[in-house]
């Protein structure tokens, strides 16, 4: 069941029924939609990720509605309370600190619960860092895959990149500024010198887009250090028929062999990289027969703090 946003509260404002998922600006406060303002002014309460952040945006647009904190740390406790209010016929809006809720932000389990009970649900489209970065990147937009945040440790990060390597479309990642140099180095090692773009502070005064092959971007940020601001990375798709770099195969196998049997490691790497199993099996036998000190290094695995 979808919400019905066509009712009026008598003041000319659009009033929805049930829960509305509302996108908010990713940087420039002027990017909020007219409909979002109308709905946020009309609902009984607004669920927000941080009650210290959202009031700034709401005050700018004259929105004065009760706020309820809804985030990953209190979602289990808040979800039943939200559902009960929806059952009583209240209208609620869910927003995140920036962008589209549910996209690397809280709300997925709430939406599933709302749907399971047949309660009204609608979404108001709007700003998205992932799509904004994609269209600014200059990379193919006909196929793309949003991968969110990669794992913080090198071994897991390279393993996940190996699983994504064969996807025939542009890849989109969020990343914490402090981890950007290490993440780009791992991308270059696993994906090769694909064209890519690092976008920073999208829609803000100091918006920046740096476009170059992955290895050049990795070298730049290794020398320059982590930048300031919110980071979104876009990586171009693999060339048609292009084989993954041999280093990518070795890295993926080394990561897989660290936690799987030889057979399972070969199966997972062959599937992730789109390679013949026979080829991967032969290389796995070579790697597993080497002394540990001669096997490919997975790099530093120290936990790093995500400051995104």
C-alpha positions as CSV (number, residue, x, y, z in Angstrom):
1,X,0.0,0.0,0.0
2,X,1.3,3.4,-0.8
3,X,0.7,6.7,1.0
4,X,-1.8,9.2,-0.4
5,X,-0.1,12.6,-0.5
6,X,-3.1,14.4,-2.1
7,X,-4.9,15.4,1.0
8,X,-4.9,19.1,2.1
9,X,-4.8,20.3,5.7
10,X,-6.8,23.4,4.9
11,X,-3.8,25.6,4.7
12,X,-2.8,24.6,1.2
13,X,-0.2,22.2,2.4
14,X,0.1,18.6,1.1
15,X,-0.6,16.1,3.9
16,X,0.5,12.5,3.5
17,X,-0.9,9.4,5.2
18,X,1.4,7.0,6.9
19,X,5.2,7.2,6.5
20,X,7.0,9.4,4.0
21,X,10.7,8.8,3.2
22,X,12.0,12.3,2.4
23,X,15.3,13.1,0.8
24,X,17.2,16.2,2.1
25,X,20.1,18.2,0.7
26,X,23.6,16.7,0.7
27,X,25.3,20.1,1.2
28,X,23.5,23.0,-0.3
29,X,20.4,23.7,1.8
30,X,18.6,25.2,-1.2
31,X,18.4,21.8,-2.9
32,X,15.4,20.6,-0.9
33,X,12.3,20.2,-3.1
34,X,9.1,22.2,-2.7
35,X,7.1,19.1,-2.1
36,X,9.5,18.0,0.7
37,X,9.0,21.3,2.4
38,X,5.2,21.0,2.2
39,X,5.2,17.5,3.5
40,X,7.6,18.2,6.3
41,X,5.4,21.1,7.4
42,X,2.3,18.9,7.5
43,X,3.3,15.7,9.2
44,X,2.6,15.0,12.9
45,X,6.3,14.3,13.6
46,X,9.6,14.0,11.8
47,X,12.0,11.0,12.4
48,X,15.5,12.3,12.0
49,X,19.0,10.7,12.3
50,X,20.4,13.4,14.6
51,X,18.2,15.9,16.4
52,X,21.1,18.3,16.6
53,X,21.7,18.4,12.8
54,X,18.2,18.4,11.3
55,X,16.8,21.5,13.1
56,X,19.3,23.7,11.2
57,X,17.8,22.7,7.8
58,X,14.2,22.7,9.1
59,X,14.5,26.2,10.7
60,X,15.9,27.6,7.4
61,X,12.7,26.6,5.7
62,X,10.3,27.5,8.4
63,X,9.5,23.9,9.4
64,X,8.4,23.5,13.0
65,X,7.3,20.0,13.7
66,X,8.1,17.6,16.6
67,X,11.4,15.7,16.1
68,X,12.0,12.1,17.1
69,X,15.5,10.6,17.0
70,X,15.7,7.4,14.8
71,X,19.1,6.0,14.3
72,X,21.0,2.7,14.4
73,X,21.6,2.9,18.1
74,X,17.9,3.3,19.1
75,X,16.1,1.8,16.1
76,X,15.1,-1.5,17.8
77,X,13.5,0.4,20.6
78,X,11.9,3.1,18.5
79,X,10.5,1.0,15.7
80,X,7.5,-0.4,17.7
81,X,6.6,3.1,18.9
82,X,6.7,4.4,15.3
83,X,4.5,1.6,14.1
84,X,2.0,2.2,16.8
85,X,1.7,5.9,15.8
86,X,1.2,4.9,12.2
87,X,-1.5,2.4,13.2
88,X,-3.3,5.3,14.9
89,X,-3.4,7.1,11.6
90,X,-0.6,9.6,12.3
91,X,1.5,10.9,9.4
92,X,5.3,10.7,9.9
93,X,8.3,11.6,7.8
94,X,11.8,10.0,7.9
95,X,14.8,12.0,7.0
96,X,18.6,11.5,7.4
97,X,21.3,14.0,8.1
98,X,21.8,14.4,4.3
99,X,20.6,12.7,1.1
100,X,18.2,9.8,0.7
101,X,17.3,7.8,3.8
102,X,18.1,4.1,3.7
103,X,21.0,4.6,1.3
104,X,23.9,4.0,3.7
105,X,21.6,5.4,6.4
106,X,19.0,4.1,8.8
107,X,15.4,3.1,7.8
108,X,15.5,-0.2,5.9
109,X,14.1,-2.3,8.8
110,X,11.4,0.3,9.5
111,X,10.3,0.3,5.9
112,X,10.1,-3.5,5.9
113,X,8.0,-3.4,9.1
114,X,5.7,-0.8,7.6
115,X,5.2,-2.9,4.5
116,X,4.6,-6.1,6.6
117,X,1.7,-4.4,8.4
118,X,0.2,-3.0,5.2
119,X,0.6,0.6,6.5
120,X,0.8,3.5,4.0
121,X,4.3,4.3,2.7
122,X,5.6,6.8,0.1
123,X,8.9,8.4,-0.9
124,X,9.8,11.9,-1.9
125,X,12.8,11.9,-4.3
126,X,15.6,14.4,-4.0
127,X,19.4,14.8,-3.6
128,X,21.7,11.8,-3.7
129,X,25.4,11.9,-3.3
130,X,25.8,8.7,-5.2
131,X,23.9,9.9,-8.3
132,X,25.4,13.4,-8.2
133,X,28.9,11.9,-8.1
134,X,28.0,9.5,-11.0
135,X,26.8,12.3,-13.3
136,X,29.8,14.5,-12.5
137,X,32.4,11.7,-12.9
138,X,32.3,11.6,-16.7
139,X,32.0,7.8,-16.5
140,X,29.3,5.5,-18.0
141,X,25.9,6.0,-16.4
142,X,23.9,3.4,-18.3
143,X,24.9,0.7,-15.7
144,X,26.1,1.3,-12.2
145,X,26.4,-0.4,-8.9
146,X,26.3,1.4,-5.5
147,X,28.5,-0.5,-3.0
148,X,28.3,1.9,-0.1
149,X,31.2,1.8,2.3
150,X,34.0,-0.7,1.9
151,X,35.3,-2.6,4.9
152,X,37.9,-0.7,7.0
153,X,40.6,-3.4,6.9
154,X,42.8,-4.1,3.8
155,X,42.2,-7.8,3.6
156,X,38.4,-7.6,3.7
157,X,38.4,-4.5,1.5
158,X,40.4,-6.3,-1.2
159,X,38.2,-9.4,-0.9
160,X,35.1,-7.3,-1.5
161,X,36.7,-5.4,-4.4
162,X,37.5,-8.8,-5.9
163,X,33.8,-9.7,-5.7
164,X,32.9,-6.4,-7.5
165,X,35.5,-6.5,-10.1
166,X,33.5,-8.3,-12.8
167,X,30.4,-6.1,-12.6
168,X,29.9,-4.6,-16.1
169,X,29.1,-1.1,-14.9
170,X,30.4,1.9,-13.0
171,X,31.0,1.3,-9.3
172,X,30.1,3.9,-6.7
173,X,31.5,4.0,-3.2
174,X,31.3,6.2,-0.1
175,X,34.5,6.5,1.9
176,X,35.7,8.2,5.0
177,X,38.4,10.9,4.2
178,X,40.9,9.3,6.6
179,X,40.7,6.0,4.7
180,X,40.7,7.4,1.2
181,X,44.5,6.9,0.3
182,X,44.4,3.3,1.5
183,X,41.1,2.6,-0.2
184,X,42.4,3.9,-3.6
185,X,45.6,1.9,-3.3
186,X,43.5,-1.3,-2.8
187,X,41.2,-0.4,-5.7
188,X,44.2,0.2,-8.0
189,X,45.7,-3.2,-6.9
190,X,42.5,-5.2,-7.4
191,X,40.8,-3.4,-10.2
192,X,43.8,-2.1,-12.2
193,X,44.2,1.4,-13.7
194,X,40.5,1.9,-14.5
195,X,39.3,5.5,-15.0
196,X,37.8,6.9,-11.8
197,X,36.7,10.1,-10.0
198,X,37.0,11.2,-6.4
199,X,34.3,13.7,-5.6
200,X,34.4,15.9,-2.5
201,X,32.0,18.3,-0.8
202,X,29.4,17.9,-3.5
203,X,27.0,20.9,-3.9
204,X,29.0,22.9,-1.4
205,X,31.3,25.9,-1.9
206,X,34.5,23.9,-2.2
207,X,33.1,21.1,-4.4
208,X,35.9,19.2,-6.1
209,X,36.0,16.4,-8.6
210,X,39.4,14.8,-9.4
211,X,39.4,12.5,-12.5
212,X,42.2,10.1,-13.3
213,X,43.1,6.4,-13.5
214,X,42.9,4.7,-10.1
215,X,46.7,4.3,-9.8
216,X,47.2,8.0,-10.4
217,X,44.5,8.9,-7.9
218,X,46.1,6.5,-5.3
219,X,49.5,8.1,-5.9
220,X,48.1,11.6,-5.5
221,X,46.3,11.1,-2.2
222,X,49.2,9.0,-0.9
223,X,51.4,12.1,-1.3
224,X,48.8,14.8,-0.5
225,X,47.2,12.9,2.4
226,X,43.5,12.6,3.2
227,X,41.4,15.5,2.0
228,X,38.7,17.3,4.0
229,X,35.0,16.7,3.5
230,X,32.6,14.0,2.4
231,X,33.9,11.6,-0.2
232,X,32.2,9.7,-3.0
233,X,34.3,7.6,-5.4
234,X,33.2,6.5,-8.9
235,X,35.1,3.8,-10.8
236,X,34.6,3.0,-14.4
237,X,33.5,-0.5,-15.6
238,X,36.1,-3.1,-16.8
239,X,36.9,-3.0,-20.5
240,X,35.0,-5.6,-22.5
241,X,36.9,-8.8,-22.6
242,X,39.7,-7.4,-20.4
243,X,41.3,-9.9,-18.0
244,X,41.8,-8.7,-14.4
245,X,45.4,-7.8,-13.5
246,X,47.5,-10.8,-12.3
247,X,48.0,-8.9,-9.0
248,X,44.2,-8.7,-8.6
249,X,44.0,-12.5,-9.0
250,X,46.8,-13.1,-6.5
251,X,45.3,-10.6,-4.0
252,X,41.8,-12.2,-4.3
253,X,43.2,-15.7,-3.9
254,X,45.4,-14.8,-0.9
255,X,42.4,-13.2,0.8
256,X,40.1,-16.1,0.0
257,X,42.7,-18.8,1.0
258,X,43.1,-17.1,4.4
259,X,39.6,-18.2,5.4
260,X,38.4,-20.9,3.0
261,X,39.5,-24.2,1.7
262,X,41.3,-24.4,-1.6
263,X,38.2,-25.5,-3.5
264,X,36.0,-22.8,-2.0
265,X,38.6,-20.1,-2.5
266,X,38.9,-21.0,-6.2
267,X,35.2,-21.1,-6.7
268,X,34.6,-17.7,-5.1
269,X,37.5,-16.0,-6.9
270,X,36.6,-17.5,-10.3
271,X,33.0,-16.3,-9.8
272,X,34.0,-12.8,-8.6
273,X,36.5,-12.1,-11.3
274,X,34.6,-13.9,-14.1
275,X,37.6,-16.2,-14.9
276,X,37.7,-19.9,-15.9
277,X,37.9,-22.1,-12.8
278,X,40.8,-24.0,-14.3
279,X,42.9,-20.8,-14.6
280,X,42.2,-19.8,-11.0
281,X,42.8,-23.3,-9.7
282,X,46.2,-23.5,-11.3
283,X,47.2,-20.1,-9.8
284,X,45.9,-21.1,-6.4
285,X,48.0,-24.3,-6.4
286,X,51.1,-22.1,-7.2
287,X,50.3,-19.8,-4.4
288,X,49.5,-22.4,-1.8
289,X,52.7,-24.3,-2.5
290,X,54.9,-21.2,-1.8
291,X,56.4,-20.6,1.7
292,X,54.2,-18.1,3.6
293,X,56.8,-15.3,3.4
294,X,56.7,-15.5,-0.5
295,X,52.9,-15.3,-0.8
296,X,51.2,-12.0,-1.9
297,X,50.9,-9.6,1.0
298,X,47.5,-8.2,1.9
299,X,49.0,-5.0,3.2
300,X,48.2,-3.4,6.5
301,X,45.2,-4.7,8.3
302,X,45.1,-2.3,11.2
303,X,41.6,-1.1,12.1
304,X,41.1,2.5,11.1
305,X,38.5,4.9,12.3
306,X,35.7,6.0,9.9
307,X,35.3,9.7,10.2
308,X,32.7,10.0,7.5
